[in-house]
């Protein structure tokens, strides 16, 4: 096999990555980490969760690396949508939050790994390769949290409580709180305006709230949007 054949073979086996983070500087740094590896290539970038969905539709990608805290759709919400849109797509969450709640939500959303930005230069490349082998990748503190959570639930004979809101209701709530109109929300989520309005009514009823302002306050408390 000559050099040209070897190069073609390496190119064919590259892991094609979609990178989503709302900070351009972070994306640039993460891209530098990934693109310097011979088997990894960032082929699409997004500045928020909704754009990540659009990029996933437009590009042939193997792996999505998603920041958790993003406008329009969070990384968690985008992950849930992506697992439905592209069932074979692997997903990693990249976050500054060493937070058990986010960790459990990420795993429930379909992520195969949880990488802290503070150690991305050390862990991210290994996490990408692990994801493509269908192996979970968690930082040591996350493993401890999972074990502790399992043992606590087993000790008390408890199951994890069901979420009050459905994933779709949570997506609509975030967009309402960010000030988007029903028409804009319908376009972002690829649903009808009538469906958006029904979700808003359900949210108000479920949460015992009266209007958009109270929904926004609830979304801030729930960590869906920043105050």
Backbone as CSV, one residue per row, in Angstrom:
resi,resn,N_x,N_y,N_z,CA_x,CA_y,CA_z,C_x,C_y,C_z
1,UNK,0.857,-1.196,0.000,0.000,0.000,0.000,0.890,1.242,0.000
2,UNK,0.697,2.144,-0.968,1.531,3.345,-1.031,0.992,4.434,-0.103
3,UNK,1.751,5.566,-0.024,1.376,6.649,0.895,0.006,7.216,0.586
4,UNK,-0.319,7.298,-0.698,-1.612,7.853,-1.097,-2.758,6.969,-0.609
5,UNK,-2.572,5.645,-0.726,-3.596,4.703,-0.271,-3.776,4.772,1.245
6,UNK,-2.624,4.901,1.956,-2.684,4.988,3.418,-3.440,6.234,3.834
7,UNK,-3.149,7.362,3.156,-3.823,8.618,3.485,-5.324,8.510,3.228
8,UNK,-5.694,7.876,2.096,-7.112,7.718,1.751,-7.818,6.843,2.780
9,UNK,-7.109,5.798,3.247,-7.693,4.895,4.224,-7.937,5.629,5.552
10,UNK,-6.958,6.450,5.965,-7.104,7.198,7.200,-8.262,8.187,7.108
11,UNK,-8.361,8.859,5.957,-9.421,9.837,5.756,-10.794,9.181,5.831
12,UNK,-10.899,7.978,5.224,-12.180,7.277,5.185,-12.654,6.893,6.581
13,UNK,-11.698,6.685,7.497,-12.055,6.217,8.826,-12.212,7.346,9.841
14,UNK,-12.105,8.573,9.409,-12.211,9.684,10.346,-13.604,9.748,10.972
15,UNK,-13.624,10.062,12.259,-14.883,10.260,12.967,-15.356,11.680,12.675
16,UNK,-16.535,11.813,12.075,-17.057,13.129,11.674,-17.875,13.708,12.824
17,UNK,-17.456,14.880,13.280,-17.989,15.437,14.527,-18.776,16.725,14.290
18,UNK,-19.920,16.815,14.955,-20.694,18.054,15.054,-20.399,18.655,16.421
19,UNK,-19.929,19.901,16.439,-19.557,20.582,17.670,-20.510,21.743,17.933
20,UNK,-21.154,21.747,19.083,-22.119,22.808,19.408,-21.789,23.452,20.749
21,UNK,-21.545,24.768,20.708,-21.300,25.559,21.918,-21.614,27.003,21.564
22,UNK,-22.247,27.728,22.481,-22.649,29.094,22.127,-21.513,30.109,22.281
23,UNK,-20.343,29.668,22.701,-19.186,30.564,22.771,-18.197,30.203,21.661
24,UNK,-18.001,31.127,20.722,-17.133,30.870,19.568,-15.706,30.544,19.999
25,UNK,-15.233,31.207,21.059,-13.868,30.976,21.528,-13.700,29.549,22.044
26,UNK,-14.722,29.058,22.746,-14.679,27.676,23.247,-14.685,26.702,22.070
27,UNK,-15.559,26.963,21.093,-15.611,26.087,19.906,-14.253,26.026,19.214
28,UNK,-13.599,27.193,19.100,-12.302,27.233,18.428,-11.285,26.385,19.181
29,UNK,-11.282,26.513,20.509,-10.337,25.737,21.307,-10.600,24.247,21.234
30,UNK,-11.874,23.866,21.316,-12.234,22.445,21.244,-11.915,21.883,19.867
31,UNK,-12.182,22.684,18.852,-11.893,22.221,17.487,-10.403,21.961,17.299
32,UNK,-9.570,22.813,17.877,-8.117,22.610,17.788,-7.715,21.285,18.438
33,UNK,-8.328,20.975,19.569,-8.035,19.712,20.254,-8.404,18.521,19.370
34,UNK,-9.576,18.599,18.732,-10.090,17.463,17.958,-9.410,17.327,16.594
35,UNK,-9.252,18.450,15.901,-8.745,18.381,14.520,-7.272,18.008,14.432
36,UNK,-6.549,18.102,15.548,-5.138,17.709,15.477,-4.962,16.190,15.557
37,UNK,-6.063,15.474,15.817,-6.026,14.010,15.862,-6.295,13.445,14.464
38,UNK,-5.525,12.447,14.029,-5.682,11.927,12.657,-7.021,11.252,12.385
39,UNK,-7.686,10.769,13.432,-8.937,10.033,13.232,-10.181,10.859,13.569
40,UNK,-9.995,12.146,13.907,-11.125,12.995,14.276,-11.189,14.215,13.363
41,UNK,-12.424,14.622,13.010,-12.579,15.799,12.155,-13.908,16.494,12.469
42,UNK,-13.847,17.762,12.832,-15.056,18.557,13.033,-15.569,18.986,11.665
43,UNK,-16.749,18.514,11.294,-17.299,18.820,9.969,-18.439,19.828,10.031
44,UNK,-18.933,20.137,11.250,-20.024,21.104,11.387,-19.961,21.733,12.771
45,UNK,-20.311,23.016,12.848,-20.351,23.736,14.120,-21.708,24.398,14.284
46,UNK,-22.123,24.545,15.538,-23.398,25.199,15.833,-23.238,26.064,17.075
47,UNK,-24.004,27.164,17.117,-23.934,28.092,18.229,-25.038,27.911,19.247
48,UNK,-25.992,27.012,18.975,-27.036,26.699,19.953,-27.655,25.354,19.603
49,UNK,-28.560,24.883,20.463,-29.130,23.550,20.269,-29.969,23.417,19.017
50,UNK,-30.724,24.465,18.686,-31.560,24.411,17.487,-30.701,24.350,16.228
51,UNK,-29.622,25.122,16.220,-28.710,25.091,15.072,-28.016,23.736,14.978
52,UNK,-27.757,23.107,16.114,-27.151,21.770,16.116,-28.057,20.771,15.401
53,UNK,-29.371,20.870,15.634,-30.309,19.984,14.934,-30.260,20.221,13.432
54,UNK,-30.222,21.502,13.046,-30.165,21.834,11.617,-28.879,21.296,10.990
55,UNK,-27.757,21.447,11.698,-26.471,20.948,11.191,-26.471,19.420,11.080
56,UNK,-27.124,18.754,12.027,-27.196,17.290,11.990,-28.008,16.817,10.788
57,UNK,-29.023,17.604,10.437,-29.816,17.263,9.252,-29.020,17.497,7.965
58,UNK,-28.178,18.515,7.965,-27.482,18.931,6.741,-26.170,18.184,6.512
59,UNK,-25.597,17.602,7.575,-24.291,16.961,7.446,-24.337,15.505,7.889
60,UNK,-23.451,14.722,7.300,-23.307,13.321,7.676,-22.321,13.258,8.844
61,UNK,-22.825,13.101,10.049,-21.960,13.116,11.233,-22.093,11.820,12.023
62,UNK,-21.004,11.449,12.690,-20.975,10.228,13.503,-21.165,10.524,14.983
63,UNK,-20.742,11.742,15.386,-20.686,12.068,16.806,-21.047,13.538,17.012
64,UNK,-21.885,13.812,17.994,-22.223,15.193,18.360,-21.622,15.499,19.728
65,UNK,-20.856,16.587,19.802,-20.298,17.060,21.068,-21.063,18.330,21.441
66,UNK,-21.864,18.270,22.484,-22.812,19.339,22.802,-22.526,19.973,24.158
67,UNK,-22.473,21.311,24.170,-22.444,22.028,25.441,-23.833,21.898,26.078
68,UNK,-23.905,21.877,27.387,-25.206,21.741,28.046,-25.986,23.054,28.019
69,UNK,-25.357,24.160,28.407,-26.062,25.446,28.528,-25.961,26.245,27.231
70,UNK,-27.022,26.183,26.419,-27.046,26.925,25.152,-28.414,27.583,24.966
71,UNK,-28.485,28.672,24.188,-29.779,29.321,23.908,-30.686,28.438,23.047
72,UNK,-31.940,28.855,22.994,-32.988,28.202,22.177,-33.246,26.756,22.617
73,UNK,-32.329,25.855,22.339,-32.422,24.504,22.888,-31.139,24.212,23.653
74,UNK,-31.249,23.692,24.877,-30.046,23.302,25.614,-29.428,22.068,24.948
75,UNK,-28.216,21.749,25.366,-27.587,20.539,24.862,-28.374,19.290,25.232
76,UNK,-28.984,19.299,26.419,-29.793,18.158,26.850,-31.013,17.989,25.951
77,UNK,-31.669,19.105,25.643,-32.847,19.053,24.772,-32.447,18.632,23.360
78,UNK,-31.338,19.183,22.872,-30.856,18.813,21.534,-30.500,17.333,21.487
79,UNK,-29.906,16.818,22.564,-29.541,15.400,22.606,-30.772,14.511,22.457
80,UNK,-31.845,14.870,23.160,-33.078,14.077,23.053,-33.620,14.096,21.625
81,UNK,-33.577,15.268,20.992,-34.064,15.383,19.615,-33.170,14.585,18.662
82,UNK,-31.865,14.658,18.879,-30.921,13.991,17.976,-31.029,12.474,18.056
83,UNK,-31.299,11.938,19.250,-31.429,10.487,19.367,-32.643,9.979,18.589
84,UNK,-33.664,10.837,18.444,-34.835,10.481,17.638,-34.550,10.702,16.158
85,UNK,-33.906,11.826,15.854,-33.611,12.188,14.465,-32.616,11.229,13.824
86,UNK,-31.540,10.897,14.563,-30.489,10.016,14.048,-30.129,8.992,15.132
87,UNK,-30.850,7.888,15.189,-30.652,6.912,16.271,-29.227,6.383,16.390
88,UNK,-28.479,6.348,15.294,-27.115,5.813,15.341,-26.071,6.830,15.755
89,UNK,-26.473,8.077,15.920,-25.532,9.139,16.261,-25.086,9.011,17.711
90,UNK,-23.778,9.069,17.938,-23.262,9.067,19.310,-23.229,10.504,19.827
91,UNK,-23.419,10.659,21.136,-23.508,11.999,21.721,-22.640,12.093,22.971
92,UNK,-21.873,13.191,23.039,-21.103,13.519,24.236,-21.552,14.878,24.741
93,UNK,-21.652,15.027,26.056,-21.938,16.324,26.651,-20.625,16.931,27.128
94,UNK,-20.409,18.190,26.755,-19.210,18.924,27.155,-19.675,20.102,28.012
95,UNK,-19.246,20.166,29.263,-19.826,21.154,30.162,-18.831,21.633,31.207
96,UNK,-19.093,22.816,31.736,-18.301,23.321,32.861,-18.907,22.881,34.193
97,UNK,-20.086,22.224,34.136,-20.824,21.903,35.357,-20.504,20.504,35.874
98,UNK,-19.809,20.455,37.007,-19.605,19.193,37.708,-20.827,19.018,38.609
99,UNK,-21.932,18.597,37.981,-23.238,18.658,38.632,-23.965,17.338,38.432
100,UNK,-24.354,16.687,39.538,-24.983,15.373,39.441,-26.299,15.417,38.682
101,UNK,-27.074,16.481,38.888,-28.369,16.575,38.211,-28.183,16.613,36.692
102,UNK,-27.235,17.441,36.227,-26.964,17.512,34.790,-26.450,16.169,34.271
103,UNK,-25.606,15.532,35.073,-25.060,14.235,34.665,-26.176,13.234,34.413
104,UNK,-27.098,13.098,35.371,-28.173,12.116,35.225,-29.090,12.478,34.052
105,UNK,-29.362,13.773,33.879,-30.200,14.201,32.758,-29.518,13.913,31.426
106,UNK,-28.199,14.095,31.373,-27.450,13.844,30.141,-27.527,12.372,29.747
107,UNK,-27.344,11.503,30.717,-27.407,10.066,30.436,-28.813,9.663,30.007
108,UNK,-29.819,10.240,30.666,-31.207,9.939,30.317,-31.551,10.450,28.920
109,UNK,-30.897,11.554,28.510,-31.156,12.135,27.192,-30.491,11.353,26.061
110,UNK,-29.636,10.404,26.403,-29.020,9.574,25.375,-27.536,9.794,25.192
111,UNK,-26.928,10.640,26.015,-25.489,10.879,25.899,-24.712,9.660,26.379
112,UNK,-23.615,9.377,25.682,-22.777,8.251,26.073,-21.575,8.675,26.888
113,UNK,-21.437,9.988,27.105,-20.291,10.468,27.861,-20.525,11.874,28.364
114,UNK,-19.772,12.243,29.397,-19.929,13.536,30.075,-18.525,14.033,30.370
115,UNK,-18.111,15.103,29.669,-16.733,15.593,29.768,-16.730,17.021,30.309
116,UNK,-15.892,17.282,31.292,-15.777,18.622,31.852,-14.845,19.478,30.987
117,UNK,-15.264,20.721,30.720,-14.441,21.620,29.906,-13.077,21.862,30.542
118,UNK,-13.036,21.856,31.859,-11.781,22.146,32.555,-10.689,21.132,32.250
119,UNK,-11.076,19.923,31.834,-10.085,18.893,31.503,-10.307,18.348,30.094
120,UNK,-10.918,19.163,29.237,-11.208,18.712,27.875,-9.940,18.356,27.112
121,UNK,-8.870,19.109,27.347,-7.620,18.814,26.640,-7.072,17.448,27.016
122,UNK,-7.462,16.955,28.196,-6.992,15.641,28.649,-7.965,14.528,28.285
123,UNK,-9.276,14.811,28.386,-10.278,13.735,28.314,-11.063,13.646,27.011
124,UNK,-11.195,14.758,26.285,-12.174,14.786,25.195,-11.858,13.807,24.073
125,UNK,-10.604,13.728,23.672,-10.233,12.826,22.572,-10.545,11.375,22.944
126,UNK,-10.174,10.986,24.158,-10.465,9.620,24.621,-11.965,9.377,24.683
127,UNK,-12.726,10.410,25.098,-14.181,10.273,25.183,-14.791,10.070,23.800
128,UNK,-14.294,10.786,22.796,-14.800,10.634,21.422,-14.579,9.208,20.923
129,UNK,-13.409,8.696,21.144,-13.099,7.336,20.676,-13.910,6.297,21.442
130,UNK,-14.098,6.532,22.740,-14.910,5.604,23.535,-16.351,5.598,23.045
131,UNK,-16.879,6.775,22.724,-18.257,6.876,22.240,-18.450,6.073,20.959
132,UNK,-17.460,6.116,20.077,-17.580,5.391,18.809,-17.440,3.880,19.004
133,UNK,-16.909,3.478,20.154,-16.862,2.037,20.482,-18.075,1.623,21.311
134,UNK,-19.029,2.562,21.472,-20.211,2.328,22.307,-19.843,2.062,23.752
135,UNK,-18.774,2.717,24.219,-18.366,2.595,25.612,-18.659,3.915,26.327
136,UNK,-19.226,3.876,27.527,-19.495,5.123,28.261,-18.196,5.779,28.699
137,UNK,-18.211,7.109,28.769,-17.043,7.829,29.269,-17.501,8.831,30.317
138,UNK,-17.053,8.646,31.549,-17.415,9.541,32.642,-16.159,9.897,33.424
139,UNK,-16.086,11.140,33.888,-14.958,11.527,34.732,-15.130,10.849,36.098
140,UNK,-14.049,10.693,36.866,-14.118,9.925,38.125,-15.217,10.370,39.079
141,UNK,-15.414,11.679,39.220,-16.456,12.172,40.123,-17.848,11.749,39.686
142,UNK,-18.051,11.632,38.360,-19.353,11.213,37.842,-19.621,9.747,38.174
143,UNK,-18.592,8.933,38.081,-18.739,7.514,38.423,-19.125,7.375,39.893
144,UNK,-18.471,8.143,40.745,-18.791,8.129,42.182,-20.244,8.532,42.414
145,UNK,-20.690,9.586,41.708,-22.062,10.066,41.871,-23.069,9.000,41.444
146,UNK,-22.794,8.309,40.334,-23.697,7.266,39.852,-23.812,6.128,40.866
147,UNK,-22.669,5.718,41.379,-22.676,4.611,42.351,-23.420,5.024,43.616
148,UNK,-23.143,6.242,44.112,-23.805,6.718,45.323,-25.318,6.811,45.128
149,UNK,-25.732,7.326,43.956,-27.154,7.448,43.659,-27.821,6.079,43.618
150,UNK,-27.172,5.123,42.973,-27.725,3.770,42.878,-27.854,3.139,44.269
151,UNK,-26.806,3.278,45.065,-26.824,2.678,46.403,-27.883,3.326,47.293
152,UNK,-28.021,4.649,47.205,-29.030,5.349,48.006,-30.432,4.883,47.640
153,UNK,-30.695,4.775,46.325,-32.032,4.348,45.883,-32.299,2.899,46.295
154,UNK,-31.273,2.046,46.145,-31.439,0.638,46.511,-31.682,0.501,48.017
155,UNK,-30.960,1.315,48.794,-31.073,1.243,50.251,-32.471,1.630,50.723
156,UNK,-33.061,2.596,50.019,-34.383,3.083,50.421,-35.523,2.474,49.589
157,UNK,-35.161,1.561,48.684,-36.178,0.931,47.847,-36.907,1.913,46.965
158,UNK,-36.182,2.935,46.511,-36.831,3.993,45.729,-36.474,3.877,44.257
159,UNK,-37.406,4.320,43.442,-37.155,4.502,42.016,-37.025,5.995,41.763
160,UNK,-36.314,6.351,40.703,-36.168,7.774,40.380,-37.534,8.354,40.043
161,UNK,-37.878,9.517,40.591,-39.186,10.110,40.314,-39.326,10.514,38.851
162,UNK,-40.539,10.400,38.347,-40.785,10.811,36.966,-40.722,12.334,36.861
163,UNK,-40.278,12.812,35.717,-40.221,14.252,35.516,-41.633,14.824,35.435
164,UNK,-41.782,16.019,35.989,-43.079,16.685,35.953,-43.459,17.054,34.521
165,UNK,-42.471,17.551,33.751,-42.723,17.976,32.373,-42.169,16.959,31.389
166,UNK,-42.838,16.834,30.250,-42.301,15.995,29.185,-41.134,16.737,28.533
167,UNK,-40.242,16.027,27.831,-39.141,16.701,27.145,-39.623,17.805,26.197
168,UNK,-40.713,17.567,25.471,-41.217,18.578,24.535,-41.745,19.807,25.288
169,UNK,-42.439,19.573,26.395,-42.931,20.700,27.192,-41.762,21.525,27.732
170,UNK,-40.689,20.848,28.116,-39.511,21.541,28.615,-38.888,22.406,27.518
171,UNK,-38.861,21.878,26.289,-38.324,22.651,25.160,-39.166,23.899,24.904
172,UNK,-40.487,23.724,24.904,-41.386,24.862,24.681,-41.229,25.883,25.801
173,UNK,-41.138,25.418,27.038,-40.969,26.316,28.182,-39.715,27.172,28.028
174,UNK,-38.612,26.550,27.650,-37.353,27.301,27.492,-37.496,28.391,26.435
175,UNK,-38.115,28.055,25.307,-38.251,29.013,24.210,-39.221,30.138,24.565
176,UNK,-40.294,29.803,25.282,-41.233,30.839,25.755,-40.492,31.805,26.678
177,UNK,-39.702,31.238,27.596,-38.974,32.068,28.559,-37.943,32.960,27.875
178,UNK,-37.436,32.524,26.732,-36.455,33.326,25.994,-37.123,34.383,25.109
179,UNK,-38.469,34.412,25.137,-39.181,35.472,24.439,-39.607,35.149,23.020
180,UNK,-39.492,33.901,22.604,-39.897,33.526,21.241,-41.419,33.465,21.121
181,UNK,-41.929,33.855,19.970,-43.365,33.775,19.705,-43.761,32.332,19.413
182,UNK,-45.067,32.064,19.430,-45.543,30.710,19.117,-45.124,30.299,17.711
183,UNK,-45.156,31.249,16.777,-44.759,30.945,15.392,-43.278,30.572,15.324
184,UNK,-42.438,31.321,16.038,-40.998,31.035,16.044,-40.713,29.681,16.684
185,UNK,-41.430,29.388,17.773,-41.242,28.102,18.456,-41.653,26.951,17.538
186,UNK,-42.755,27.128,16.840,-43.231,26.098,15.909,-42.182,25.815,14.837
187,UNK,-41.555,26.869,14.320,-40.538,26.697,13.270,-39.282,26.015,13.817
188,UNK,-38.872,26.389,15.033,-37.671,25.799,15.630,-37.843,24.316,15.936
189,UNK,-39.044,23.935,16.376,-39.282,22.552,16.804,-39.980,21.701,15.746
190,UNK,-40.256,22.331,14.583,-40.899,21.609,13.480,-42.256,21.030,13.894
191,UNK,-43.034,21.864,14.601,-44.392,21.481,14.970,-45.325,22.630,14.593
192,UNK,-46.639,22.428,14.707,-47.591,23.465,14.322,-47.763,24.496,15.435
193,UNK,-48.216,25.682,15.053,-48.482,26.741,16.033,-49.536,26.269,17.027
194,UNK,-50.526,25.537,16.520,-51.591,25.018,17.383,-51.018,24.079,18.450
195,UNK,-50.052,23.261,18.049,-49.415,22.345,19.007,-48.630,23.121,20.059
196,UNK,-47.943,24.179,19.625,-47.204,25.024,20.575,-48.162,25.616,21.602
197,UNK,-49.289,26.134,21.123,-50.267,26.752,22.027,-50.826,25.731,23.014
198,UNK,-51.020,24.502,22.550,-51.516,23.452,23.439,-50.478,23.138,24.522
199,UNK,-49.196,23.091,24.121,-48.133,22.851,25.091,-48.074,23.976,26.130
200,UNK,-48.262,25.222,25.678,-48.223,26.354,26.611,-49.361,26.246,27.624
201,UNK,-50.536,25.879,27.143,-51.678,25.713,28.049,-51.418,24.591,29.060
202,UNK,-50.834,23.495,28.573,-50.509,22.376,29.467,-49.489,22.783,30.522
203,UNK,-48.498,23.591,30.102,-47.471,24.053,31.031,-48.089,24.886,32.155
204,UNK,-48.937,25.834,31.770,-49.581,26.692,32.765,-50.413,25.860,33.740
205,UNK,-51.130,24.876,33.197,-51.993,24.034,34.032,-51.159,23.151,34.958
206,UNK,-50.142,22.472,34.403,-49.316,21.567,35.195,-48.580,22.286,36.324
207,UNK,-48.068,23.464,36.000,-47.224,24.189,36.950,-48.025,25.144,37.849
208,UNK,-49.319,25.273,37.558,-50.153,26.168,38.354,-49.764,27.625,38.189
209,UNK,-49.380,28.007,36.958,-48.936,29.375,36.681,-49.965,30.100,35.825
210,UNK,-49.797,31.447,35.735,-50.825,32.247,35.052,-50.409,32.806,33.699
211,UNK,-49.115,33.127,33.526,-48.733,33.832,32.301,-47.268,33.588,31.962
212,UNK,-46.819,34.251,30.865,-45.452,34.093,30.377,-44.414,34.491,31.440
213,UNK,-44.698,35.566,32.176,-43.753,36.033,33.186,-43.496,34.955,34.234
214,UNK,-44.557,34.312,34.693,-44.396,33.262,35.699,-43.702,32.034,35.103
215,UNK,-43.990,31.750,33.827,-43.283,30.651,33.147,-41.790,30.946,33.075
216,UNK,-41.457,32.209,32.787,-40.050,32.605,32.688,-39.348,32.442,34.029
217,UNK,-40.000,32.868,35.097,-39.416,32.712,36.435,-39.182,31.237,36.774
218,UNK,-40.155,30.409,36.400,-40.012,28.967,36.654,-38.830,28.407,35.856
219,UNK,-38.696,28.818,34.585,-37.612,28.331,33.722,-36.247,28.723,34.288
220,UNK,-36.163,29.921,34.875,-34.902,30.359,35.496,-34.578,29.476,36.701
221,UNK,-35.588,29.228,37.550,-35.372,28.375,38.735,-34.981,26.949,38.340
222,UNK,-35.538,26.497,37.207,-35.249,25.118,36.747,-33.919,25.021,36.013
223,UNK,-33.241,26.166,35.799,-31.942,26.153,35.134,-32.003,26.052,33.619
224,UNK,-33.202,26.282,33.040,-33.330,26.209,31.579,-32.816,27.464,30.905
225,UNK,-32.943,28.602,31.561,-32.444,29.873,31.021,-31.705,30.610,32.132
226,UNK,-30.773,31.475,31.719,-30.018,32.236,32.708,-30.775,33.523,33.055
227,UNK,-30.738,33.947,34.321,-31.461,35.171,34.717,-30.842,36.404,34.072
